[in-house]
C-alpha cells in the first residue's frame, strides 16, 4: 500500500512525539491493533456516575437534593480547572484571561439559576423530614468551594471582617485559616470552641487547605491580574469580566442559596438553624462578612452597599 505524503507526515509527527518521551512508535501502534473502540458510556463513565446517589431515607425528594449537590461539585471542579489555567499560564494575555473568566462566570451563572431546583423543586414537608438524617453534614463542608475562594483572591479578603486589621500577607497560613469568614458559622471567638461541623471539616481538609493557600498566594486571579501591564489592567472587557465574576459569586449566587435555604428552614416553627447547626443568616448574607474578591475594582459607594440591594 502506497503511503501518501499526508500520512507520512503524521507518522513522522508520531515518531517525534514518542521519541521525546523515550517510547517506541511501533509499540504504541501495536497497542492500537488491540484497543477496543470507545463508547459514550465508557468515556463518560455513565454507570459509575449514575450509581453515586445513595439515599438515607425513603423520601423521593432526597434524591433531588443529592443529585443537585453532586452537580454543584462537578461545576466547582470545572471552575477550578479554568482558574488553574490562568494561574499557571506562562505568558498570560488579556484576551485569554477575559475568556477564561467568562467561562468561570457562566458556570456560576448556572449554579445561581439552579437554585430554582432547590427552592421550587422539592416539597418542604419532605425536606424537613430528610434534613434531620443529614445532621451534622452541611453544604458548608464543600471543600472545592473553599478552594475556589482561595484561588480567586488574596486571603485578606476572606478573613472575617472583624479581624482584618490585625492580619496581613505575612500572617502564618494556619492563623489566617483560623480567622476566615466561614469560621463564624460554628466557632465561638470568645472561647475558641469550634462546632463538630467545623472540627470534622478541618480534620478532613485542613492540610489540603493550608497547602492550597500557600500555592495560590501569589498566583490567584487577583495576583495574576496585577501582573498584567498597567494598560491591560485598564482593559474594560477584563474589568467587567472580573466585576461580573466577583458579584456573581459573592452576591448573586450567595443570595440564591440564602433564599432557597430561607424558604425551607423558615417553613417550620421554633429555633431555626441549618443542617450543620450553623448561624446560617450571618454566614450567608454578604453584608455580614463582606466577601469581595476584587475590592479595588469597586467604588466606595458600591463597597459600602455590598449585597444590600440583593435582599
Backbone as CSV, one residue per row, in Angstrom:
resi,resn,N_x,N_y,N_z,CA_x,CA_y,CA_z,C_x,C_y,C_z
1,UNK,0.845,-1.195,0.000,0.000,0.000,0.000,0.884,1.249,0.000
2,UNK,0.577,2.150,-0.915,1.353,3.371,-1.015,0.970,4.338,0.106
3,UNK,1.970,4.898,0.735,1.738,5.849,1.824,1.741,7.262,1.262
4,UNK,0.640,7.951,1.469,0.519,9.310,0.964,1.446,10.245,1.736
5,UNK,1.706,11.384,1.133,2.573,12.372,1.781,1.971,12.854,3.098
6,UNK,0.630,13.018,3.117,-0.041,13.470,4.332,0.094,12.436,5.445
7,UNK,-0.078,11.158,5.089,0.047,10.105,6.106,1.481,9.997,6.592
8,UNK,2.432,10.180,5.687,3.835,10.124,6.065,4.163,11.213,7.081
9,UNK,3.577,12.400,6.894,3.785,13.483,7.849,3.247,13.110,9.227
10,UNK,2.097,12.456,9.240,1.512,12.039,10.512,2.386,11.006,11.207
11,UNK,2.914,10.077,10.435,3.790,9.044,11.012,5.035,9.694,11.606
12,UNK,5.602,10.639,10.875,6.802,11.327,11.370,6.495,12.144,12.619
13,UNK,5.300,12.757,12.659,4.904,13.527,13.847,4.744,12.611,15.051
14,UNK,4.171,11.437,14.814,4.021,10.465,15.896,5.380,9.960,16.364
15,UNK,6.270,9.701,15.400,7.619,9.246,15.738,8.307,10.269,16.636
16,UNK,8.164,11.539,16.265,8.771,12.614,17.053,8.152,12.693,18.448
17,UNK,6.844,12.564,18.516,6.143,12.633,19.801,6.645,11.567,20.763
18,UNK,6.712,10.325,20.288,7.074,9.236,21.197,8.574,9.189,21.475
19,UNK,9.392,9.666,20.537,10.829,9.737,20.775,11.127,10.694,21.926
20,UNK,10.349,11.800,22.006,10.548,12.796,23.060,10.332,12.218,24.456
21,UNK,9.512,11.189,24.554,9.252,10.576,25.867,9.886,9.189,25.973
22,UNK,10.889,8.971,25.082,11.664,7.732,25.120,10.779,6.490,24.941
23,UNK,9.883,6.596,23.991,8.986,5.477,23.673,9.151,5.080,22.212
24,UNK,8.774,3.826,21.916,8.844,3.345,20.541,7.485,3.466,19.870
25,UNK,7.474,4.056,18.702,6.224,4.225,17.965,5.578,2.885,17.653
26,UNK,6.392,1.895,17.246,5.828,0.594,16.870,5.077,-0.058,18.023
27,UNK,5.571,0.125,19.240,4.893,-0.454,20.404,3.497,0.129,20.552
28,UNK,3.372,1.430,20.358,2.066,2.082,20.500,1.143,1.753,19.324
29,UNK,1.712,1.555,18.153,0.901,1.150,17.009,0.351,-0.264,17.220
30,UNK,1.170,-1.134,17.808,0.685,-2.478,18.145,-0.463,-2.410,19.138
31,UNK,-0.339,-1.477,20.089,-1.409,-1.316,21.081,-2.722,-0.917,20.436
32,UNK,-2.646,-0.089,19.374,-3.858,0.341,18.674,-4.580,-0.822,18.018
33,UNK,-3.834,-1.864,17.616,-4.451,-3.023,16.964,-5.446,-3.726,17.870
34,UNK,-5.167,-3.697,19.185,-5.990,-4.455,20.134,-6.905,-3.583,20.977
35,UNK,-6.810,-2.300,20.762,-7.651,-1.385,21.549,-9.088,-1.424,21.059
36,UNK,-10.030,-1.605,21.977,-11.434,-1.641,21.575,-11.956,-0.229,21.333
37,UNK,-12.938,-0.087,20.459,-13.497,1.243,20.170,-14.115,1.855,21.427
38,UNK,-13.977,3.166,21.540,-14.541,3.861,22.702,-16.040,4.041,22.521
39,UNK,-16.780,3.980,23.607,-18.215,4.251,23.595,-18.498,5.435,24.517
40,UNK,-19.636,6.044,24.303,-20.018,7.196,25.141,-20.054,6.809,26.604
41,UNK,-20.672,5.669,26.905,-20.854,5.294,28.319,-19.538,4.928,28.994
42,UNK,-18.573,4.412,28.211,-17.266,4.134,28.798,-16.491,5.426,29.035
43,UNK,-16.557,6.324,28.050,-15.811,7.575,28.144,-16.327,8.461,29.276
44,UNK,-17.644,8.585,29.411,-18.248,9.421,30.442,-18.358,8.690,31.772
45,UNK,-18.144,7.380,31.764,-18.315,6.557,32.973,-19.742,6.707,33.514
46,UNK,-20.697,6.550,32.608,-22.100,6.776,32.949,-22.576,5.873,34.074
47,UNK,-22.266,4.580,33.989,-22.752,3.646,35.013,-22.244,4.014,36.399
48,UNK,-20.959,4.355,36.480,-20.390,4.743,37.774,-21.040,6.024,38.281
49,UNK,-21.216,6.992,37.377,-21.791,8.280,37.758,-23.217,8.133,38.274
50,UNK,-23.992,7.293,37.623,-25.402,7.151,37.989,-25.618,6.245,39.201
51,UNK,-24.530,5.682,39.708,-24.647,4.844,40.908,-24.025,5.497,42.130
52,UNK,-23.833,6.812,42.053,-23.246,7.541,43.176,-24.287,8.177,44.074
53,UNK,-25.563,7.936,43.794,-26.642,8.555,44.568,-27.207,7.536,45.563
54,UNK,-26.852,7.708,46.819,-27.277,6.774,47.862,-28.160,7.519,48.864
55,UNK,-29.427,7.201,48.887,-30.343,7.855,49.819,-30.210,7.307,51.228
56,UNK,-30.481,8.160,52.189,-30.503,7.752,53.598,-31.930,7.580,54.105
57,UNK,-32.899,8.015,53.290,-34.306,7.891,53.679,-35.099,7.321,52.516
58,UNK,-36.393,7.141,52.739,-37.292,6.643,51.686,-38.022,7.790,50.990
59,UNK,-37.689,9.007,51.304,-38.377,10.175,50.760,-37.847,10.503,49.360
60,UNK,-38.696,10.525,48.338,-38.254,10.715,46.950,-37.443,11.988,46.708
61,UNK,-37.802,13.087,47.344,-37.125,14.353,47.064,-35.707,14.403,47.616
62,UNK,-35.342,13.439,48.433,-33.952,13.389,48.874,-33.037,13.114,47.681
63,UNK,-33.521,12.349,46.708,-32.719,12.066,45.513,-32.443,13.352,44.742
64,UNK,-33.409,14.248,44.671,-33.212,15.542,44.021,-32.104,16.309,44.748
65,UNK,-32.178,16.301,46.060,-31.221,17.016,46.902,-29.801,16.485,46.680
66,UNK,-29.646,15.170,46.634,-28.328,14.557,46.442,-27.759,14.916,45.076
67,UNK,-28.554,14.692,44.027,-28.053,14.927,42.674,-27.740,16.394,42.435
68,UNK,-28.564,17.257,43.003,-28.326,18.693,42.852,-26.947,19.067,43.393
69,UNK,-26.617,18.579,44.569,-25.331,18.921,45.171,-24.164,18.251,44.442
70,UNK,-24.394,17.076,43.889,-23.334,16.447,43.107,-23.052,17.239,41.837
71,UNK,-24.091,17.758,41.207,-23.906,18.626,40.039,-23.109,19.871,40.433
72,UNK,-23.419,20.436,41.604,-22.657,21.589,42.100,-21.167,21.274,42.184
73,UNK,-20.845,20.116,42.740,-19.438,19.750,42.911,-18.741,19.574,41.562
74,UNK,-19.449,19.049,40.575,-18.867,18.923,39.235,-18.578,20.306,38.651
75,UNK,-19.492,21.236,38.869,-19.282,22.600,38.372,-18.132,23.287,39.110
76,UNK,-18.008,23.046,40.406,-16.871,23.597,41.149,-15.554,23.070,40.564
77,UNK,-15.563,21.794,40.193,-14.352,21.211,39.603,-14.032,21.877,38.274
78,UNK,-15.044,22.165,37.466,-14.850,22.866,36.200,-14.272,24.255,36.434
79,UNK,-14.784,24.932,37.450,-14.305,26.280,37.777,-12.836,26.245,38.189
80,UNK,-12.474,25.300,39.042,-11.082,25.172,39.479,-10.167,24.847,38.304
81,UNK,-10.673,24.079,37.371,-9.888,23.713,36.184,-9.565,24.958,35.357
82,UNK,-10.539,25.846,35.205,-10.328,27.071,34.438,-9.392,28.033,35.178
83,UNK,-9.574,28.163,36.491,-8.712,29.056,37.271,-7.262,28.582,37.198
84,UNK,-7.066,27.282,37.251,-5.708,26.727,37.192,-5.002,27.121,35.890
85,UNK,-5.742,27.163,34.789,-5.135,27.531,33.508,-4.644,28.981,33.519
86,UNK,-5.413,29.847,34.186,-4.983,31.245,34.312,-3.792,31.343,35.261
87,UNK,-3.888,30.658,36.385,-2.857,30.744,37.421,-1.495,30.290,36.916
88,UNK,-1.478,29.275,36.066,-0.209,28.712,35.614,0.146,29.073,34.178
89,UNK,-0.572,30.021,33.603,-0.244,30.474,32.252,1.133,31.145,32.245
90,UNK,1.984,30.729,31.327,3.343,31.269,31.277,3.371,32.686,30.714
91,UNK,2.609,32.915,29.673,2.539,34.239,29.061,1.073,34.656,28.994
92,UNK,0.549,35.038,30.136,-0.868,35.353,30.244,-1.219,36.590,29.434
93,UNK,-2.246,36.466,28.599,-2.712,37.600,27.809,-4.081,38.039,28.311
94,UNK,-4.401,39.285,28.069,-5.692,39.820,28.497,-6.866,39.088,27.836
95,UNK,-6.819,38.803,26.529,-7.922,38.064,25.901,-8.123,36.680,26.522
96,UNK,-7.014,35.974,26.795,-7.122,34.646,27.403,-7.734,34.754,28.801
97,UNK,-7.244,35.691,29.600,-7.740,35.914,30.957,-9.240,36.231,30.912
98,UNK,-9.622,37.139,30.036,-11.025,37.552,29.929,-11.915,36.391,29.507
99,UNK,-11.437,35.608,28.552,-12.229,34.477,28.050,-12.427,33.424,29.133
100,UNK,-11.381,33.144,29.904,-11.496,32.144,30.971,-12.408,32.647,32.097
101,UNK,-12.341,33.925,32.405,-13.251,34.488,33.401,-14.695,34.378,32.921
102,UNK,-14.898,34.534,31.613,-16.236,34.363,31.057,-16.745,32.955,31.261
103,UNK,-15.873,31.971,31.040,-16.254,30.575,31.273,-16.642,30.362,32.740
104,UNK,-15.769,30.828,33.623,-15.996,30.645,35.057,-17.311,31.283,35.478
105,UNK,-17.567,32.479,34.991,-18.801,33.181,35.351,-20.027,32.432,34.831
106,UNK,-19.921,31.860,33.639,-21.053,31.094,33.109,-21.344,29.870,33.970
107,UNK,-20.292,29.262,34.496,-20.515,28.127,35.402,-21.245,28.597,36.661
108,UNK,-20.831,29.752,37.174,-21.507,30.270,38.366,-22.906,30.779,38.040
109,UNK,-23.107,31.262,36.815,-24.461,31.634,36.405,-25.370,30.407,36.442
110,UNK,-24.838,29.270,35.998,-25.600,28.010,36.064,-25.925,27.656,37.509
111,UNK,-24.917,27.793,38.373,-25.131,27.496,39.787,-26.206,28.403,40.379
112,UNK,-26.188,29.658,39.978,-27.154,30.619,40.512,-28.573,30.281,40.080
113,UNK,-28.774,30.072,38.799,-30.129,29.772,38.309,-30.606,28.404,38.786
114,UNK,-29.662,27.527,39.101,-30.053,26.178,39.524,-30.720,26.162,40.893
115,UNK,-30.639,27.275,41.622,-31.295,27.293,42.934,-32.818,27.203,42.806
116,UNK,-33.327,27.436,41.607,-34.763,27.210,41.394,-35.114,25.748,41.636
117,UNK,-34.155,24.869,41.357,-34.364,23.434,41.602,-34.515,23.198,43.095
118,UNK,-33.665,23.833,43.855,-33.723,23.679,45.311,-34.947,24.378,45.903
119,UNK,-35.201,25.580,45.411,-36.265,26.383,46.016,-37.652,25.870,45.647
120,UNK,-37.833,25.468,44.396,-39.163,25.084,43.921,-39.276,23.621,43.519
121,UNK,-38.180,22.881,43.606,-38.183,21.514,43.111,-38.284,20.433,44.169
122,UNK,-38.537,20.825,45.415,-38.710,19.836,46.480,-39.897,20.233,47.343
123,UNK,-40.565,19.242,47.884,-41.655,19.520,48.818,-41.067,19.865,50.181
124,UNK,-41.480,20.983,50.739,-40.947,21.411,52.039,-41.154,20.341,53.105
125,UNK,-42.293,19.682,53.055,-42.590,18.662,54.062,-41.576,17.522,53.996
126,UNK,-41.222,17.123,52.774,-40.221,16.050,52.631,-38.848,16.526,53.102
127,UNK,-38.469,17.728,52.683,-37.151,18.250,53.052,-36.998,18.325,54.567
128,UNK,-38.026,18.815,55.241,-37.949,18.987,56.686,-37.860,17.655,57.413
129,UNK,-38.211,16.589,56.734,-38.052,15.262,57.319,-36.657,14.697,57.057
130,UNK,-36.245,14.698,55.767,-34.970,14.042,55.496,-33.769,14.872,55.935
131,UNK,-33.941,16.194,56.114,-32.798,17.033,56.515,-32.234,16.622,57.869
132,UNK,-33.102,16.086,58.725,-32.627,15.684,60.052,-31.722,14.457,59.979
133,UNK,-31.870,13.649,58.932,-30.979,12.489,58.788,-29.609,12.906,58.274
134,UNK,-29.494,14.142,57.802,-28.219,14.627,57.264,-27.351,15.287,58.324
135,UNK,-27.957,15.677,59.434,-27.211,16.330,60.515,-26.126,15.394,61.040
136,UNK,-24.869,15.864,61.223,-24.423,17.254,61.165,-23.763,17.656,59.841
137,UNK,-23.969,16.880,58.766,-23.396,17.256,57.471,-24.033,18.550,56.976
138,UNK,-23.306,19.292,56.149,-23.805,20.560,55.637,-23.102,20.909,54.342
139,UNK,-23.813,21.613,53.441,-23.184,22.102,52.222,-22.029,23.043,52.529
140,UNK,-22.001,23.575,53.728,-20.880,24.368,54.227,-19.569,23.610,54.048
141,UNK,-19.634,22.280,54.086,-18.439,21.448,54.059,-17.964,21.121,52.640
142,UNK,-18.341,21.936,51.677,-17.826,21.754,50.320,-16.404,22.281,50.255
143,UNK,-15.434,21.376,50.227,-14.030,21.791,50.192,-13.689,22.482,48.881
144,UNK,-14.296,22.026,47.791,-13.972,22.628,46.497,-14.362,24.103,46.448
145,UNK,-15.476,24.439,47.086,-15.880,25.846,47.090,-14.846,26.696,47.821
146,UNK,-14.275,26.160,48.906,-13.225,26.886,49.635,-11.996,27.057,48.741
147,UNK,-11.683,26.049,47.949,-10.538,26.145,47.053,-10.772,27.214,45.981
148,UNK,-12.014,27.308,45.501,-12.350,28.350,44.529,-12.069,29.723,45.137
149,UNK,-12.459,29.906,46.392,-12.218,31.191,47.061,-10.723,31.470,47.189
150,UNK,-9.957,30.476,47.651,-8.514,30.667,47.817,-7.846,31.004,46.484
151,UNK,-8.344,30.417,45.400,-7.723,30.605,44.093,-8.156,31.902,43.420
152,UNK,-9.135,32.593,43.996,-9.681,33.787,43.362,-9.088,35.087,43.873
153,UNK,-8.682,35.126,45.139,-8.331,36.411,45.739,-7.278,36.256,46.825
154,UNK,-6.758,37.379,47.297,-5.835,37.361,48.436,-6.592,36.935,49.689
155,UNK,-5.906,36.253,50.576,-6.539,35.719,51.787,-7.178,36.807,52.643
156,UNK,-6.604,37.999,52.627,-7.141,39.069,53.470,-8.610,39.331,53.157
157,UNK,-9.013,39.105,51.926,-10.401,39.352,51.521,-11.344,38.236,51.957
158,UNK,-10.792,37.169,52.515,-11.601,36.060,53.017,-11.598,36.001,54.537
159,UNK,-10.843,36.913,55.144,-10.778,36.972,56.605,-12.060,37.597,57.141
160,UNK,-12.527,37.095,58.270,-13.672,37.698,58.949,-13.412,39.195,59.089
161,UNK,-14.388,40.014,58.683,-14.219,41.472,58.656,-13.774,42.044,59.999
162,UNK,-14.099,41.348,61.087,-13.749,41.850,62.418,-12.257,41.770,62.707
163,UNK,-11.517,40.969,61.918,-10.113,40.706,62.247,-9.130,41.117,61.172
164,UNK,-9.600,41.790,60.145,-8.721,42.111,59.019,-7.620,43.097,59.379
165,UNK,-7.870,43.973,60.319,-6.863,44.978,60.678,-5.619,44.350,61.286
166,UNK,-5.753,43.159,61.859,-4.624,42.525,62.548,-3.989,41.407,61.734
167,UNK,-4.361,41.276,60.467,-3.825,40.212,59.623,-3.320,40.819,58.323
168,UNK,-2.141,40.351,57.871,-1.598,40.824,56.603,-0.979,39.651,55.845
169,UNK,-0.262,39.935,54.756,0.287,38.868,53.928,1.394,38.083,54.625
170,UNK,1.939,38.610,55.714,2.988,37.900,56.448,2.428,36.995,57.544
171,UNK,1.112,37.035,57.727,0.473,36.196,58.745,0.605,34.722,58.365
172,UNK,0.975,33.846,59.308,1.057,32.411,59.006,-0.279,31.886,58.475
173,UNK,-0.211,30.965,57.541,-1.427,30.449,56.912,-2.379,29.826,57.929
174,UNK,-1.842,29.137,58.907,-2.714,28.494,59.895,-3.484,29.536,60.707
175,UNK,-2.827,30.640,61.028,-3.507,31.715,61.762,-4.602,32.332,60.891
176,UNK,-4.300,32.499,59.615,-5.302,33.044,58.688,-6.492,32.105,58.590
177,UNK,-6.213,30.815,58.505,-7.293,29.826,58.413,-8.234,29.922,59.608
178,UNK,-7.673,30.173,60.783,-8.477,30.259,61.996,-9.386,31.482,61.998
179,UNK,-9.129,32.450,61.117,-9.916,33.680,61.120,-10.639,33.933,59.793
180,UNK,-10.779,32.892,58.988,-11.537,33.023,57.755,-13.015,33.247,58.067
181,UNK,-13.705,33.924,57.178,-15.092,34.326,57.445,-15.992,33.161,57.795
182,UNK,-15.757,32.004,57.174,-16.686,30.890,57.426,-16.506,30.238,58.790
183,UNK,-15.464,30.606,59.506,-15.335,30.094,60.870,-16.498,30.604,61.729
184,UNK,-17.075,31.743,61.331,-18.181,32.322,62.100,-19.419,31.438,62.087
185,UNK,-19.457,30.470,61.171,-20.611,29.579,61.091,-20.625,28.546,62.214
186,UNK,-19.527,28.435,62.954,-19.536,27.430,64.010,-18.390,27.541,64.985
187,UNK,-17.940,28.764,65.243,-16.847,28.952,66.190,-17.169,30.089,67.128
188,UNK,-16.993,29.827,68.409,-17.179,30.863,69.412,-15.834,31.576,69.580
189,UNK,-15.731,32.811,69.059,-14.445,33.505,69.090,-14.040,33.932,70.498
190,UNK,-14.975,33.955,71.429,-14.635,34.315,72.802,-13.926,33.165,73.508
191,UNK,-14.401,31.951,73.248,-13.816,30.779,73.905,-12.894,29.992,72.986
192,UNK,-13.049,30.197,71.679,-12.258,29.440,70.716,-12.833,28.070,70.415
193,UNK,-13.947,27.734,71.058,-14.542,26.411,70.853,-15.203,26.329,69.480
194,UNK,-14.928,25.222,68.783,-15.493,25.005,67.452,-16.586,23.945,67.511
195,UNK,-17.522,24.067,66.584,-18.596,23.084,66.487,-18.063,21.801,65.865
196,UNK,-18.819,20.757,66.025,-18.473,19.475,65.398,-18.365,19.653,63.887
197,UNK,-19.233,20.478,63.326,-19.257,20.753,61.893,-17.888,21.200,61.397
198,UNK,-17.288,22.193,62.056,-16.004,22.724,61.630,-14.862,21.785,61.997
199,UNK,-14.932,21.179,63.162,-13.869,20.253,63.567,-13.696,19.123,62.557
200,UNK,-14.805,18.550,62.115,-14.737,17.453,61.146,-14.271,17.953,59.780
201,UNK,-14.720,19.127,59.416,-14.325,19.739,58.147,-12.809,19.929,58.112
202,UNK,-12.258,20.454,59.178,-10.821,20.708,59.225,-10.033,19.411,59.391
203,UNK,-10.600,18.467,60.106,-9.906,17.179,60.252,-9.679,16.545,58.879
204,UNK,-10.665,16.691,58.021,-10.593,16.111,56.680,-9.727,16.946,55.736
205,UNK,-9.826,18.271,55.792,-9.255,19.106,54.732,-8.200,20.128,55.162
206,UNK,-7.912,20.241,56.441,-7.034,21.325,56.896,-5.690,21.339,56.168
207,UNK,-5.023,20.210,56.072,-3.711,20.177,55.415,-3.839,20.576,53.949
208,UNK,-4.862,20.073,53.277,-5.070,20.436,51.876,-5.311,21.932,51.739
209,UNK,-6.100,22.494,52.650,-6.373,23.934,52.608,-5.091,24.744,52.788
210,UNK,-4.292,24.389,53.781,-3.062,25.140,54.049,-2.106,25.076,52.864
211,UNK,-1.981,23.895,52.268,-1.108,23.743,51.098,-1.623,24.573,49.920
212,UNK,-2.925,24.559,49.727,-3.529,25.275,48.605,-3.437,26.780,48.807
213,UNK,-3.625,27.229,50.052,-3.499,28.648,50.366,-2.093,29.147,50.013
214,UNK,-1.101,28.361,50.347,0.277,28.737,50.038,0.531,28.706,48.534
215,UNK,0.019,27.674,47.867,0.223,27.535,46.424,-0.334,28.726,45.649
216,UNK,-1.534,29.176,46.036,-2.199,30.238,45.286,-1.978,31.630,45.871
217,UNK,-1.106,31.734,46.855,-0.857,33.026,47.479,-0.377,34.068,46.468
218,UNK,0.407,33.646,45.494,0.963,34.583,44.515,0.437,34.347,43.101
219,UNK,-0.464,33.373,42.930,-0.961,33.097,41.571,-2.487,33.060,41.519
220,UNK,-3.158,33.612,42.551,-4.618,33.655,42.491,-5.043,34.653,41.405
221,UNK,-6.323,34.687,41.096,-6.800,35.523,39.991,-6.438,36.996,40.158
222,UNK,-6.530,37.480,41.398,-6.201,38.889,41.621,-4.724,39.156,41.379
223,UNK,-3.853,38.264,41.851,-2.415,38.436,41.656,-2.048,38.346,40.170
224,UNK,-2.709,37.448,39.438,-2.435,37.338,38.003,-2.880,38.612,37.276
225,UNK,-3.979,39.184,37.723,-4.453,40.452,37.148,-3.423,41.557,37.384
226,UNK,-2.870,41.627,38.596,-1.917,42.685,38.938,-0.573,42.498,38.240
227,UNK,-0.316,41.315,37.714,0.918,41.079,36.979,0.837,41.600,35.546
228,UNK,-0.379,41.831,35.067,-0.547,42.324,33.704,0.000,43.740,33.571
229,UNK,0.405,44.143,32.374,0.812,45.529,32.155,-0.321,46.471,32.560
230,UNK,0.025,47.659,33.032,-0.958,48.609,33.523,-2.044,48.892,32.480
231,UNK,-1.648,48.977,31.244,-2.619,49.228,30.176,-3.651,48.108,30.096
232,UNK,-3.195,46.869,30.267,-4.112,45.725,30.229,-5.017,45.698,31.456
233,UNK,-4.480,46.138,32.597,-5.301,46.189,33.798,-6.466,47.169,33.649
234,UNK,-6.346,48.085,32.722,-7.404,49.062,32.491,-8.332,48.659,31.352
235,UNK,-8.125,47.429,30.841,-8.971,46.933,29.759,-10.407,46.782,30.245
236,UNK,-11.323,47.443,29.570,-12.718,47.478,30.026,-13.361,46.104,30.056
237,UNK,-13.098,45.290,29.026,-13.688,43.948,28.976,-13.207,43.085,30.139
238,UNK,-11.924,43.184,30.441,-11.364,42.395,31.539,-11.927,42.859,32.881
239,UNK,-11.989,44.167,33.091,-12.536,44.697,34.345,-13.995,44.273,34.511
240,UNK,-14.771,44.363,33.448,-16.174,43.962,33.510,-16.301,42.466,33.822
241,UNK,-15.409,41.676,33.249,-15.434,40.228,33.500,-15.113,39.925,34.957
242,UNK,-14.161,40.635,35.524,-13.783,40.417,36.915,-14.887,40.889,37.861
243,UNK,-15.480,42.012,37.561,-16.579,42.520,38.383,-17.787,41.567,38.327
244,UNK,-18.066,41.080,37.134,-19.192,40.157,36.995,-18.953,38.896,37.814
245,UNK,-17.741,38.370,37.720,-17.396,37.166,38.481,-17.521,37.425,39.983
246,UNK,-16.967,38.530,40.441,-16.994,38.883,41.857,-18.436,38.988,42.368
247,UNK,-19.260,39.724,41.650,-20.652,39.915,42.079,-21.444,38.621,41.995
248,UNK,-21.213,37.840,40.945,-21.951,36.588,40.774,-21.663,35.625,41.910
249,UNK,-20.378,35.496,42.255,-20.004,34.547,43.313,-20.433,35.040,44.690
250,UNK,-20.147,36.304,44.986,-20.279,36.792,46.360,-21.588,37.489,46.690
251,UNK,-22.426,37.704,45.673,-23.751,38.265,45.951,-24.853,37.407,45.332
252,UNK,-24.845,37.309,44.000,-25.947,36.633,43.307,-26.077,35.175,43.712
253,UNK,-24.964,34.442,43.650,-25.014,33.020,43.996,-25.312,32.823,45.482
254,UNK,-24.668,33.625,46.314,-24.878,33.520,47.759,-26.340,33.802,48.116
255,UNK,-26.928,34.827,47.492,-28.309,35.165,47.792,-29.279,34.108,47.256
256,UNK,-28.937,33.497,46.133,-29.754,32.396,45.642,-29.788,31.253,46.641
257,UNK,-28.626,30.968,47.202,-28.522,29.932,48.227,-29.314,30.329,49.474
258,UNK,-29.145,31.585,49.866,-29.826,32.088,51.057,-31.349,31.975,50.923
259,UNK,-31.878,32.403,49.786,-33.330,32.400,49.594,-33.890,30.987,49.536
260,UNK,-33.129,30.070,48.954,-33.576,28.672,48.919,-33.602,28.092,50.331
261,UNK,-32.535,28.356,51.096,-32.476,27.854,52.470,-33.573,28.474,53.326
262,UNK,-33.791,29.772,53.127,-34.779,30.507,53.912,-36.183,29.902,53.743
263,UNK,-36.520,29.545,52.506,-37.850,29.001,52.250,-38.114,27.758,53.095
264,UNK,-37.127,26.875,53.146,-37.339,25.603,53.847,-37.132,25.733,55.355
265,UNK,-36.046,26.414,55.741,-35.754,26.498,57.167,-36.829,27.272,57.915
266,UNK,-37.353,28.343,57.293,-38.365,29.150,57.969,-39.781,28.632,57.774
267,UNK,-39.906,27.488,57.105,-41.242,26.914,56.920,-41.695,26.122,58.136
268,UNK,-40.792,25.976,59.108,-41.182,25.319,60.355,-40.969,26.283,61.510
269,UNK,-41.711,26.107,62.563,-41.608,26.988,63.732,-40.488,26.530,64.651
270,UNK,-40.164,27.373,65.618,-39.133,27.029,66.596,-37.765,27.513,66.153
271,UNK,-36.705,27.106,66.870,-35.346,27.536,66.539,-35.000,27.168,65.102
272,UNK,-34.347,28.077,64.413,-34.052,27.852,63.002,-32.546,27.831,62.772
273,UNK,-32.054,26.694,62.315,-30.636,26.587,62.005,-30.457,25.624,60.849
274,UNK,-29.310,25.723,60.174,-29.030,24.852,59.048,-28.730,23.451,59.549
275,UNK,-28.598,22.495,58.599,-28.403,21.092,58.998,-27.157,20.901,59.837
276,UNK,-26.110,21.715,59.603,-24.898,21.574,60.390,-24.950,22.320,61.707
277,UNK,-26.068,23.015,61.973,-26.208,23.755,63.215,-25.650,25.154,63.162
278,UNK,-25.334,25.652,61.965,-24.694,26.964,61.849,-25.704,28.099,61.915
279,UNK,-25.177,29.287,62.234,-25.983,30.509,62.184,-26.015,30.914,60.716
280,UNK,-26.914,30.323,59.978,-26.893,30.391,58.522,-27.064,31.796,57.964
281,UNK,-27.812,32.657,58.638,-28.003,34.010,58.105,-26.709,34.816,58.163
282,UNK,-26.027,34.784,59.288,-24.793,35.548,59.413,-23.686,34.962,58.550
283,UNK,-23.753,33.659,58.305,-22.755,33.035,57.448,-22.999,33.381,55.984
284,UNK,-24.270,33.430,55.560,-24.587,33.605,54.141,-24.658,35.052,53.673
285,UNK,-25.347,35.900,54.405,-25.644,37.230,53.893,-24.363,38.048,53.626
286,UNK,-24.216,38.609,52.419,-22.992,39.321,52.027,-22.623,40.492,52.929
287,UNK,-23.640,41.223,53.455,-23.295,42.412,54.230,-22.669,42.088,55.581
288,UNK,-22.818,40.836,56.049,-22.202,40.467,57.328,-20.701,40.235,57.165
289,UNK,-20.338,39.395,56.202,-18.934,39.015,56.061,-18.200,39.784,54.971
290,UNK,-18.949,40.469,54.100,-18.348,41.315,53.068,-17.274,40.577,52.278
291,UNK,-17.689,39.473,51.693,-16.783,38.721,50.830,-16.696,39.446,49.484
292,UNK,-15.534,39.966,49.169,-15.319,40.702,47.926,-13.940,40.298,47.402
293,UNK,-13.898,39.666,46.253,-12.633,39.185,45.712,-11.723,40.313,45.240
294,UNK,-12.312,41.308,44.581,-11.514,42.351,43.942,-11.968,43.743,44.404
295,UNK,-11.780,44.087,45.667,-12.310,45.353,46.198,-11.803,46.595,45.467
296,UNK,-10.621,46.524,44.875,-10.076,47.706,44.189,-10.834,48.038,42.902
297,UNK,-11.659,47.110,42.440,-12.397,47.328,41.194,-13.802,47.872,41.441
298,UNK,-14.091,48.212,42.712,-15.413,48.733,43.061,-15.265,50.116,43.685
299,UNK,-16.275,50.950,43.496,-16.252,52.297,44.083,-16.533,52.207,45.580
300,UNK,-16.243,53.282,46.294,-16.502,53.315,47.738,-17.990,53.116,48.025
301,UNK,-18.834,53.701,47.214,-20.279,53.545,47.406,-20.703,52.101,47.173
302,UNK,-20.163,51.470,46.159,-20.502,50.073,45.877,-20.036,49.165,47.010
303,UNK,-18.873,49.445,47.545,-18.358,48.648,48.656,-19.212,48.837,49.908
304,UNK,-19.631,50.069,50.168,-20.435,50.368,51.361,-21.794,49.690,51.301
305,UNK,-22.315,49.482,50.095,-23.650,48.899,49.942,-23.599,47.456,49.433
306,UNK,-22.467,46.816,49.635,-22.246,45.466,49.108,-23.357,44.488,49.554
307,UNK,-24.088,43.979,48.588,-25.085,42.957,48.862,-26.424,43.465,49.386
308,UNK,-26.514,44.731,49.748,-27.762,45.236,50.345,-28.911,45.252,49.355
309,UNK,-28.630,45.529,48.094,-29.693,45.584,47.095,-30.270,44.208,46.767
310,UNK,-29.558,43.156,47.163,-29.992,41.803,46.816,-31.007,41.237,47.800
311,UNK,-31.211,41.911,48.926,-32.124,41.401,49.948,-33.578,41.491,49.483
